[in-house]
């Protein structure tokens, strides 16, 4: 979404959330989860309890023990072991597809679309391949369904403050964007899917859609081959690598880089991205408060005094946060869900919509396809619509 569109949409969400309270009846919501197979994501079930104009009319969970627990947590009595049956019987207006295991998302979302729901909020990673994204984009277009993907940082009020920092020239020329994974035991392919999708999704906010990707994937220092490919955790599909390095040429700005190395020694503090300008650097740490900092000064000049890290809040650079409740609503998905409701009512795309989710999937799968082609740059959208790791050679 273009930044001015983000500003307009987010202003609507922040300033007019009360308008729908006057509805004659509450908006009907159904929750799809799967205990033991991704559960209910990061609070994608309980977010609806923070939206007074909605009511949860059904919960689906293939695990009966988990379902019983969830019914108590969500204070509802209508539980189903089959989400298709739930959709048919409860006829919700909105659906949350909550499991973290991405192999379930396509079928759950497609069933919700075809049942006639108006809006869907889905846990990330969105889906596993560009082909799965293509299928859902076509179905959503046919049925007029609005879909938002839970990259909640896209709703953060610090984003327009960074826009202003760039536009004012205070950062100088924006030269490059660098992102890193968390660098824990999942470093490499799993880190890219599970955590790196937050990073590369934000690349597109600042630099537009990706034009191409070039990448290498390594297992214990050697190029990944077919012998290294195994079923990924959390239903991610074929996966490999405990180290990877990717380079994206972006349509609207500088080159963007993403790196992930298992057990990199940063204790998770490297999980961030940086906007590197000629006069300063912005560092955005995912899901932290303050979420971003600005370090003014030429980043390559050792003669400068020690740099200060100035917090970037909703109020601006170096200012105290004045809207703690709004920041809380970023973390607990309330802003994202309110935006989805507003998008349905206003017939517009959500801020982080299905196209944004699909682009993030292309950026991940572009790493796999480039590695398969020995690090060649591959154009995005990708010609390969599946998972290229299934086509790797058995030789280095």
Secondary structure, 3 states (H helix, E strand, C coil): CCHHHHHHHHHHHHHCHHHHHHCCCCEEEEEECECCCCECCCCCCHHHHHCCCEEEEEEECCCHHHHHHHHHHHCCCCEECCHHHHHHHHCCCEEEECCCCHHHHHHHHHHHHHHCCCEEEECCCCCCCHHHHHHHHHHHHHHCCEEEECCHHHHCCHHHHHHHHHHCCCCCCEEEEEEECCCCCCCCHHHHHHHHHHHHHHHHHHHCCEEEEEEEEEECCEECCHHHCEECHHHCCEECCCEEEEEEEECCCCEEEEEEECCCCCCCCCCEEEEEECCEEEEEECCCCCCEEEEECCCCCCCCCCCCCEEEECCEECCCCCCHHHHHHHHCCHHHHHHHHHHHHHCCCCCCEHHHHHHHHHHHHHHHHHHHCCCCCEECCCCCCCCHHHHCCCCC
